[in-house]
């Protein structure tokens, strides 16, 4: 579900209800995703250093005037990255220290049963990267598409997920005050606050001050609609996603496929 624009005279943020397909639990999926993320902490550091470097190169080393850099630094601190590591990455990006020059590139394609897949990379060798990405798609039953083939199926936004049992009305009021775009209530009771991407850190901080700490949060490309996969198809789709995630040049993988519990 995409966020919507709140009118200036609108008294309250309306809560949308999102049905979980075939009894699938949004909360269970989020916990699985968080566990998988935690297990890849070493690789996360490498990816964050690249992102900080590129953000500083593109928008300068001042966090106050570079929202993309601020977002990357906030995420690095969330992962307990040492301050000096962050500062060195900023200096490499802004030219104060020598380092590898990375280029952003996005690949789009299709997985099992045509599920959309989007792969964001930072690379110093596009020829190598596209060959690796294409090989992963082909080996695991997918295929690489053209630019723009699936991007329209995703929305760039911040996402904060709260556990079932979180007071819905109170969270909705706090989210409105903090500047969120949308609040989604799932059938399993999980609540999801959607934010503008570069306002995510500020909104999260405001919600935490109001007593609402999300169990999981990130800036992501959120699928507008998802398709639940189960059984052998889920296994095959997950193998494709894992193969893409494990490529050195890959920063993030997004998909419309949702794996069944």
C-alpha positions, 0 to 999 in steps of 0.5 A: 500500500502506498502512502498518501498526502495528508491535506493541511486541514485534515484532522487525523491520519486514517488507518488502512487495513491490509489483509494478510493473504492466505492466513500469512502473518506479517509479523512472522515475516518481519521477524524472519527478515530481521533475523536474516538481517542480523545474521549478515551483520559483517556484510551489512558493514561493507554495504553501509560503508559503500553507501556512506561513501557514495552519498558523501561523494554525491551530496557532500560530507555535511550530514545536515545538508545531505539527507541521503548521507544522514540516512546512511549514517543513522543506519550505520549507528543502528548497526553499531558501526564505530564512529571512526569507520563512519568518518573515514567513509565520509572522508573517502566520499568527499575526497579527503581520503583516497578510495575506490569510486563506486557507481550506482546501478539498478537491475530489474527482473523476474523470479519464479512465476514472474514475481518482480525483483529489483536489485540495487548495486554499488560497483566499480565494474559494471561489466562484472556486476551485470554478468553476476546478476544475470547469472544469478537470475538465470541459474535460479529460474528467473530472468533479467529484465529491462530498465523500468520493467518492474520499478513501477511496482514499488514505492520508495518509503520508510517503514516502521513495524510495531508488534501486535498489541501496540495501541492503534489509536495512540500510535496513529495520533503520534504518527500524524504528529510526527509527519508520517504518510500512512498507518497500516493495520494487518490482520495479525495485529501488526501495525506499520507506519509509512514515512517519506524516505528521507524523513524516516530517521526524524519520524522514528525519533519522534515516535520513540520519544512518544513511547513507540519503538518499532521492532523493525524499521528501514528505508525500502522499496515497498511492493505495492502488491505482494504475492504469497509463495509456498512450498517448492515455489517459495524454496526456489524463489528464496534461493534466487533472492539469496543468490542475489543478496550474496553478490558482493556488489549488491546493496539491496534486493526487493521483491513482490514475492512474500514467503509463506510461514 
